[in-house]
């Protein structure tokens, strides 16, 4: 008879179930595909501002970070694009802390503005980098989506925050801690959703309420963590998710860095359970090694 398999691991904050299966690491893996090709002049590059919607926010003179309405929005309460850099070839992993701070400040300002709109129940900021991660533009950018209903992941988070303390979660994750800066801790979650998943958990307050001290600490940590994670994973394509509770719910913000080294297959899509093919303890050792180099 086959040996009894360990039960799925459950993320204490989101309730997401994960199967850790290192033996499947070489099965069905897909190589990262890199950035999508440019389909003509880049609308996000300096000098092409007229090719996008009007600016909702610009930081710097000339602008270093720019936010515009998405020209092809999802049918939601709001959908914006945060153009992260003037340099077409830049990316988060290489941002100086000063520039990362501008990006994060714009993200917080626009999250607060969207949450202040009547009827908005949640804001979901994220960034896609590479075709496997869903990006359609090679220029570095993030997106913010405002929703008039609470999506399932944030609804689960709101329920769990009534029972789970972030300090307890971080204490349980201590064997997989990678780095700290200010009140932020980077770690490889016990219930990692993907190979080399890294989470950064910060102050026990919402994204829209982060102050300059919070953002400066995160700006000093995030680019280095992204660079080390991608190097350890051997990946170029990745997502970053910024998770904050629904509007009106108190609780912490956290970021998930998710390298895209493979795709979701039938089991994941049919069950809602993710298969992670790298043990989080192994991932933590690999990312720590890159951070120290």
Buried (B, 14 or more C-beta within 10 A) or exposed (E): EEEEEEEBBBBBBBBBBBBBBEEBBEEEEEEBEEBEEEEEEBBBBEEEBEEBBEEBBBBEEEBBBBBBBBEEBEEBBBBBBBBBBBBBEBBBBBBEBEBBBBBBBBBBBBBBBBBEEEEBBBBBBBBBBBBBBBBEBBBBBBBBBBBEEBBEBBBBBBEBBEEBEBEEBBEEBEEBBBBBBBBBBBBBBBBBBBBBBBBBBBBBBBBBBBEEEBBBBBBBBBBBBBBBBBBBBEBBBBBBBBBBBBBEBEBBBBBBBBBBBBEEEEEEEEEEBBBBBBBBBBBBBBBBEBBEE
